[in-house]
Amino acid sequence: MQKRTPRSNAPEVEVGERSEPLVDGRALRDPEVVESATRRRFSAGYKLRILKLADSCTEPGSLGVLLRREGLYASNLTTWRHQRDEGTLEALRPKKRGPKTVEPNPLTAENQQLKRENEHLSKRLRQAELIIDVQKKVSQMLGIVLESPKNEGNS
């Protein structure tokens, strides 16, 4: 550490690592804790109220007074006006967090019911065809001649 020579009757001051003045080996610091910056969030009601007040400002300088009083920038008003004019009032409202809900399709239940019915009928058709095949083989073994239907297309 470097020592400085006092110029007046002030106590001996040393320069620390961060160029903080030291008095009697202790750093002279501001005891106030600096708050970390947090992003401001504005509710939809607040934004609409400020836009209404800003739109009612007709005298020169009154808009600036409003912005200074509220601690806002003109860009805030510009953004909020675009949102309002585009009809995106939903953008001014807080968004619901979490996964989005999907509305059920009314045709889904009917589709599943029809699929089940189709599987059931397909199973019954396979059984009926198997029974018919067995009957044909038995009739051939016994020598019984079966009459075939006149409009049978695929047998």
Backbone torsions as a table, in degrees:
resi	resn	phi	psi	omega
1	MET	NA	145.9	179.9
2	GLN	-94.7	146.0	176.0
3	LYS	-107.8	137.7	175.9
4	ARG	-103.7	148.5	177.4
5	THR	-87.0	132.4	-179.7
6	PRO	-65.7	140.0	178.9
7	ARG	-90.3	-26.3	-179.2
8	SER	-135.3	-151.5	-179.5
9	ASN	-83.6	11.4	-180.0
10	ALA	-69.9	153.4	179.2
11	PRO	-64.5	160.4	-178.3
12	GLU	-65.4	130.6	-175.3
13	VAL	-116.3	131.3	175.9
14	GLU	-111.2	153.5	177.9
15	VAL	-99.1	124.6	-178.2
16	GLY	-85.5	-171.6	-176.8
17	GLU	-62.6	-36.9	-178.6
18	ARG	-102.8	25.2	-178.8
19	SER	59.6	31.7	175.1
20	GLU	-90.2	131.5	-179.5
21	PRO	-66.2	136.6	179.0
22	LEU	-110.5	136.1	174.9
23	VAL	-124.8	122.2	-178.6
24	ASP	53.4	37.4	177.1
25	GLY	81.7	-1.5	179.6
26	ARG	-110.5	143.9	-179.4
27	ALA	-79.3	140.4	173.0
28	LEU	-88.5	105.8	-179.5
29	ARG	-125.9	157.1	175.5
30	ASP	-76.3	122.5	-176.1
31	PRO	-72.2	-11.1	-178.0
32	GLU	-74.0	133.1	178.7
33	VAL	-81.1	127.1	-179.9
34	VAL	-79.3	126.9	-179.0
35	GLU	-79.2	138.0	178.6
36	SER	-75.0	147.3	-176.4
37	ALA	-70.0	137.0	176.0
38	THR	-122.2	144.0	-179.8
39	ARG	-73.7	131.9	179.5
40	ARG	-79.0	142.8	177.0
41	ARG	-124.6	134.9	-176.6
42	PHE	-114.6	136.3	178.8
43	SER	-76.9	162.2	-179.5
44	ALA	-63.4	-38.6	179.2
45	GLY	-63.5	-41.0	178.9
46	TYR	-64.3	-44.5	-179.0
47	LYS	-61.8	-44.5	-179.4
48	LEU	-66.6	-36.8	179.0
49	ARG	-65.7	-43.7	179.8
50	ILE	-65.7	-39.9	178.0
51	LEU	-63.2	-38.5	178.2
52	LYS	-65.3	-42.5	177.7
53	LEU	-65.5	-40.4	-179.3
54	ALA	-66.4	-37.8	178.9
55	ASP	-68.8	-24.6	-179.7
56	SER	-86.9	-5.8	178.9
57	CYS	-76.4	112.4	-178.1
58	THR	-112.7	-26.7	-178.0
59	GLU	-78.9	148.1	178.2
60	PRO	-62.6	132.1	178.2
61	GLY	88.9	-12.3	-177.5
62	SER	-71.2	-31.3	177.2
63	LEU	-67.2	-40.7	177.0
64	GLY	-62.0	-38.8	177.8
65	VAL	-63.0	-43.9	178.9
66	LEU	-60.9	-46.2	-178.0
67	LEU	-64.4	-41.6	178.5
68	ARG	-66.0	-40.9	-179.1
69	ARG	-63.0	-39.6	-178.4
70	GLU	-88.1	-10.2	-179.2
71	GLY	71.0	39.2	-176.8
72	LEU	-113.9	165.5	174.8
73	TYR	-107.7	158.7	178.4
74	ALA	-64.1	-28.7	179.2
75	SER	-65.2	-30.6	175.5
76	ASN	-60.4	-46.6	179.9
77	LEU	-62.6	-41.5	-179.7
78	THR	-60.9	-47.5	179.9
79	THR	-62.3	-45.6	-178.1
80	TRP	-65.9	-36.1	178.0
81	ARG	-66.6	-41.7	177.5
82	HIS	-60.7	-43.3	179.6
83	GLN	-62.1	-43.1	-179.6
84	ARG	-67.3	-43.5	-176.6
85	ASP	-69.7	-31.3	178.4
86	GLU	-75.5	-9.1	-178.8
87	GLY	81.5	17.6	179.8
88	THR	-94.6	57.0	177.2
89	LEU	-65.2	-21.8	175.7
90	GLU	-63.9	-28.9	178.4
91	ALA	-69.0	-23.9	178.3
92	LEU	-82.8	-20.4	-179.9
93	ARG	-87.7	151.0	177.8
94	PRO	-65.9	140.4	-178.5
95	LYS	-81.6	144.0	175.4
96	LYS	-76.1	129.5	-177.7
97	ARG	-86.5	162.3	175.8
98	GLY	99.5	-176.7	-178.6
99	PRO	-67.4	144.2	-178.6
100	LYS	-76.0	142.1	178.7
101	THR	-81.8	137.8	179.0
102	VAL	-105.6	125.6	179.8
103	GLU	-73.4	133.3	-177.7
104	PRO	-68.6	141.2	178.3
105	ASN	-79.2	126.7	-177.4
106	PRO	-65.2	-20.9	-179.2
107	LEU	-82.4	-13.3	-177.0
108	THR	-63.6	-46.5	-178.8
109	ALA	-63.2	-43.3	179.2
110	GLU	-64.4	-40.3	179.1
111	ASN	-61.7	-45.5	179.2
112	GLN	-63.9	-39.7	179.5
113	GLN	-64.8	-40.6	178.5
114	LEU	-67.4	-36.1	176.7
115	LYS	-64.0	-43.2	178.5
116	ARG	-62.3	-43.2	179.7
117	GLU	-64.2	-40.1	178.7
118	ASN	-63.0	-44.1	177.8
119	GLU	-61.5	-42.7	-179.9
120	HIS	-61.9	-45.5	-179.4
121	LEU	-67.9	-36.2	177.2
122	SER	-63.3	-40.7	178.4
123	LYS	-63.4	-43.6	178.9
124	ARG	-64.8	-37.6	178.1
125	LEU	-63.7	-43.7	177.8
126	ARG	-60.6	-41.5	178.0
127	GLN	-63.8	-43.5	-179.3
128	ALA	-64.2	-42.0	178.7
129	GLU	-64.8	-38.2	177.5
130	LEU	-64.0	-43.2	178.5
131	ILE	-63.0	-42.6	179.8
132	ILE	-63.6	-42.1	178.0
133	ASP	-61.3	-42.7	178.9
134	VAL	-63.3	-42.3	179.3
135	GLN	-62.6	-39.7	178.9
136	LYS	-62.8	-44.0	-178.9
137	LYS	-66.2	-39.7	178.9
138	VAL	-64.5	-42.5	-179.2
139	SER	-66.8	-34.8	177.3
140	GLN	-67.7	-40.1	-179.5
141	MET	-67.0	-36.0	-178.7
142	LEU	-87.2	-10.3	178.3
143	GLY	80.3	23.2	178.1
144	ILE	-89.3	130.5	179.5
145	VAL	-92.2	122.5	178.2
146	LEU	-96.6	140.7	176.7
147	GLU	-82.0	131.3	177.4
148	SER	-88.3	145.7	177.6
149	PRO	-63.4	150.4	-175.9
150	LYS	-72.8	-29.4	-177.2
151	ASN	-107.2	28.4	177.4
152	GLU	-76.1	127.9	-173.4
153	GLY	-104.2	-35.8	-169.9
154	ASN	-115.4	11.9	177.1
155	SER	-109.8	NA	NA
